[in-house]
Every structure is written in C-alpha cells, then in structure tokens.
Amino acid sequence: MHFGVLGSGIIGLTSALELQQQFPTAQVSIIADRFNEDTVSYVAAGIFRPGTSFMGPTQEITQQWMRDAFNYWDDLRRSSESAIAGVCQLSGYIYSRTTPSIVRNHFIEQLLPIYRRATEEELKLCQGGWKYGSFFTTCLTESRLFLPYATQKFLSKGGRVLRQHVSSLFDVPQDIDVLLNCTGMGAKELCNDPHLVPIRGQVLKVRAPWIKTAFYGDFDTYVLPGFETVTLGGCRQYDSYNTEWCKYDSMAIKERCYDLLPSLKKAEIVRECVGLRPHRSVVRVEPELLTNAQGRRLRVVHNYGHGGYGVTTAPGTAKYAVQVVRDVLAGNSKL
C-alpha cells in the first residue's frame, strides 16, 4: 500500500504521521515543493485557541476534531520530547471592551484545564479599560520547532519526501493508492475551489523574555510568548493575496500591542512575517474519486481550508482524514 500526502505544512505532516501510525506496513510519501520556513505554518503563533466560527461538516465532527487535536498537543507537551517538538503550556487573558461574547469560546471552555471569567483585578493587568475578560490555560506549538521535528519523526519511520511541484493532482506518482491533499491555498487552483479564500495575516516576532503570559484585545490584537520570541499581531484581510510586508499594518500592530503592554516598546524586533491563511467556511475533509482524460483514476482525500487554525486543529483533522482513507479502502465511503 502506498499513500501520498501532498503538502508539507502542519496539515500534511500530521496527516502523514497519522497514516504511519494507522498503517504501519504501508509506504507513505510526502510530495511538496515548499518546506519548513517556506510554509504558512511556519509563521503561525500556534496557540490552541480555535475561532468560534471554525466549522467542519457537522458540529459534532468539529467538536471531535477539537478534542482529538487538544489531546494530541497536550500529550506531546507532557512527553519527554516536548522541548524539541516545540510544545508547551501557556496561560493567558482575552479582553474586550465591547461585548462579553468575545471572551467566550464554546469549543474550549469545557476542554481546556482552565477557562474562567477574569476577576476585576485581572481586567486591570493591561491598559485599555477592559470590561470583559477570560483567563485560560492551553497549549502552544512553535511551528519553527515542530515542523522539523515532525519531518524527522516521519523519515525515521521509513517515510519518503519527494521535492516536486505539481500543477495537477495527477502529477503524483502512478503507484499511489490514496492521495491526501493537504495543499492549503494551493488547493484553490489544484481543485478549482471557489470557496477557498486567502485571509492575509501579518505579525511581528520580538525579543521580550519578560512576557510569560498571552494577551488578546479587541481588533485582532494579541501578544503570544513562544520559545524564543513573542508574536505580536495581527490582521485578517479577507481575499488579499498580498504576501509583501506592509509598513502600515506593522505600525497598527505595534500601536495596539504597545497600548496593551507598554513594556513591549523596548523589545527588539527580530523579524516581520506575512502569510495567507487558507480559509474555507466549511473545512474540507472528504473523499473524491478523480478520473483524467487518459482514464487514470485517483482516490483523493482532501484535508484543507483550516484558515488561521491549522496548527490548532491539524492533529484532529488528520485523524479524521485517515479514518476517511480507511473507509475509502474498505469501500464504505461515497466514492
């Protein structure tokens, strides 16, 4: 049995590792032309905090994705490999001046070890006159560390990596039995998917080792400490394909984050990053049987469209996608 995984971001890597775990005697090949720092995953802050609008095919399936994903990250955090994998525990606050619903999150209030209302004293920890707030404890995954860790783990289990650009799903090797399509924004053209839209994000990575707690404010403002740097964000520009750094976005991010935590003004800026989040109103994890003009048939399981929550949900959708693969092989799917 030969499985192909198209894409080497966090969705592709977690899917490939799940395939190896569920089908230990099969050959698994990752096919990609971009790796590590060239993927959108590399830019992500990586905190486990899904957006409340994130949606799979049903509410029940979406909640299961969340449970499976959190358990994966939390188990890795508790393991001896947590440091090299780049997974740690992080606590933080969500503040708002507008409405209490902004600081609530139905996906994780019952899932995280701690998720509670912020006290009046805690609302005053940051400048801004905050009216509503929540405190939570979660996991953070630093993709800069996790991507090479996962790649090495994949290779150590006999996985193969093929550096190849594909302009069609049929460009993959002919002997692949099932292909997992984890191409993120690349799926827009590969699958001719009009529902896949980029949401542009820009962040700053700064050196501020005194920041140990995460903070969220209104207008997509966030301060997220990682292993070596602190991520300052952000922006969400719908249907923007601009991958260039924008000085105006940078100015706005710094103004909002410095207002939140004035001590950040003295932090050294290490780098500024831009990424296009592959957003789909319903994340696509489903099978498809394709036939080309030459009559070649290809069984595909799609796994893309996670938007800004790829790191958060990757292990959950990977587990679900591999179950779909099993159904395809057993003849239980809709193919």
N, C-alpha and C positions, 0 to 999 in steps of 0.2 A: 504494500500500500504506500502510495506517495502523495503527500499533501503539500500544496503550495500555499504560501502566505505572501500576499502582495502588499508591501509596505513594511517599513522597519521602525515606525514610531511606536509609541507605547501601546497602541491598539494592536499593531501587528506582532510585537514582541510578546505581549501577554497571551495573545491567541496562539502563537507558535509554542510557547511553553505549556499551555493547556493541552494542545494537541499531543505533545510529547508525553504528558502525564497520562492522558486517557488512552493513547495508542502507542505504548512503549516500544513496539516492534516495527512501527511504521517509519518511513523516511519523511522528514519534514524539511522543506526548503523555503527560506525567506528570499524573496525576489524584490529588489529595490535599487534605486539609483541615488538615494539620499539616506544618510545615516547620522546618528547622534546629533551634533550641533547644527546639522542642516535640516533637521525636522522641526515641526512646530512644537512637538512635545518638549523639546529642549528648553524652550522659552518659558514654559508654564511654571507658575509658582508651586503648583502641586498639592494644595491643601484639600483635604477631603471635606468639601462643603458644596454639594450639588445645588444648582439653581432650582428653585421651586417649579419652574416651567419645564424642566427636563422631562422628556416623555419617551417611553418605549411603546410597543404595540398595545399594551394594556397597563392599567395602574398596578395590577398585581405583579406583572412581569417586571415593571420598572422598580418596584419596591424590592423584589428579589435580587435584581441587579445590584441595588444599593447594599443589601445585606451581604451578598457574596463579595462585593468589592471591599467593603469595610473590613470584613473578616480576613480577607487576603492581606490587606495592608497592615492590619493590627497584628496578625500572626507573624508577619515579616518583621514588624517593629519589635516584637518580643523575642525574636530569634537572635542567635549569635552573629548573623550576617547583616543586622540592621544598619550598622555604620557604613559598610561597603556598598550596601544596596541603596543607601540614602533615604532611609525611612525613620522618622522619629515622631514622638508625641509632641503636640503643640496645643496650647490653650489660647483663647482669645475672646475678644468682645465684638459684638455687632451693635452699632449705634445708629439711631435715626432721630431726626427732628420732626418727621412728617407723620408717620403712622406706625402703630405697634406691629402691624402685619409684616413690615420689612424685616424685623428682627426675629421672626418666627420661621421655622423650616420643618414642614411636616415629614420630609424624608428622614431626617436625622434626629429629631427630638427624642424619639424612643430608641434610637440606635446607638448614639454616642454614649460614652460612660457618664458624661456630664453635659447637660444642656438645661440652663435655668435662666430665670429673669435676673438681670443685673440689679444690684442694690442702688439706692440713691447715691451712696458714696462712690460706687463704681462708675456711675454716669459722669462723675466729675474728674475721672482719671485723665481724660483728654479734654482739650479745649473745644468749644463748639456749642455749649448749651444744649446737650443731648437730653431728649425727653424720654426716649425708649431705648432699651438695651437688653442684650442676652449675653451670657457667658457660656462658653462651651469648650470641651476638650476633644481633640480629634487627632488625626494622623496627617503628616506632611511628607510628601515624596519628592525628593530633589531629582528631577529627571537627568540632570547633568551626571549624577552618580548611578541612577537606576538603569538608564539605557545601556551603558557599557557592562554593568553587572548582569543584566538580563541577557545580553548578547553572549557574554562569556558562558553563562549557565546553559544557554541554548546550544552553543558549539560543543560544550563538554558532554552533552547528551547525544552527540552524533548529528546534530543539525547542520545543515549546509546553508551558506549565504551566497547568493548569486547577484552580483552587481550588474544590473541590466535595466535599461529604460524601456518601458512598454508603452505603446500608443494604442494597444488593443488588449483586451483580456486574453485573446487567443495568441498573444506573443509569448506566453509562458510555455515551458517545456511540454511536449506532447504527452509524456507519460504521467502527468499529474492526474490523480483520480478525482480529487476535490480541491478547489481553489478557494481560499478565504481572501476576500477583497477588503483590505484594511488601508485603503489609499487616501483617506481623509478628503481634502479638497480635490485631489486627483480624480476622485470618482465622478466629479461633475462632468468631465469630458469622457472618461472611460465608460461611464454608464449613461451618458446623456441625461443626467438627472437635474431637471429644472428646480427641484425642491431643495437642492444643496446650495447654501448661500454662505459666503465668507463674512465673518464678523471680525473686523480688524481690531487687534489689541496692541498696545504699546506699554512697556514697563521700563523702569529703571532698576538696576541692581546696584545697591550701595553698600559700603562697608560701615556697619553700625552695630558692633558686637554687644552694645549695651541694651539693644532691643531684644527682649526674650519672649514677648507676647504679641499675638496678632491683633490687629485693629481694623475694623471695617467702619466706614462712614457713608453718608449719602453720596450720590452721584458717582457710584463705582469707584469710591476711594478705598484703598486698602494698603496696609503695611504688614508684610508677612516675612518674618525672620526664617532663613534657611540655614544650611550647614555653614556656609562661608559668607554669604551676603544676605541683605534684606531686600525683598522685592517691593517696590513702590508702584502703585497703579491707581487707576488704569483708565481704559476707554473701551467702548464697544461700538464700533462704527459698522453699521449694517450694510452689507452689499458693497463694501470697499475692498478693492484689490490692491491697494497701495501698500507695498512692502518696504517702502523707504521710511526712515526715521523722520519724524515731524517735530520741529522745534517748538511749535505752538502746543502740541499735545504734551510735550515734555514740560513746558512752563506751567501748564494747567495742573499736571500731576504733582509737580513739586509744590505748587502753591497750596493745593488741597492737603497733601501729606504733611507739609511743614506747619500748616494751621492746626492739623490734628496732633502732631508731635513736634514741637519746635526744636527739639534737640537734633532732629534729622538735618537741620541746616548745616551742621558741621560734618556731616557724613560725606566721605569720599565717594563720588560716582565711579563705579567700576566699568559699567557698560550700559548701553540702552538697546533694547530688543523690540523687534516687531514680529508679529505672527498673525496669520489669517486662520481664525478658528472655523472649522468645517461644521456649520450649523444646519441642522435639519429639524423641522418642527416635531417630527417623529423619527427618532434614531432608527436607521435601517439595519436590522439584523434579521435576515430572511434568506431562503434559498432561491435560486433561479437556475433554470436549465437553458443554456445558450447553444445555438447552432449557427455556424458561419456559412458562407456561400459555398464552401467546399464540402459541407456536410459534416464537419467535425463538431462533436457535441462536447460541451464543457459544463460540469456541475460546479456551480459557484454558490458560496455562502457569503453574503455581504455583511460587513460589520463597519459601518462608518456613519458620520453625521453627529458626533458627540458634542460639537460646539466647543465651549470653553470648559467642558467637564470630562475630557478624555482621560486625564490622569485619575480623576476621582472614580470613574466608573469602569475603566478598562478591564480589570480582572472579572467584574461581574458580567459584562457583555461578552468577554472571551469565553467564560464558562458556558453561557447560554449559546453562543455561536457554535461551540464544539458539540454541544448536545444536538443542535440542528444538523451538524455534519453526521453525527451518529444516526439521526433519523433518516437523512438522505441515503446513507449506505444501507440502512435496513429497509428502505422503501416505504417508510412511514410519513414522508413529507409530501407536500403538494406537487412535487415535480412529476 
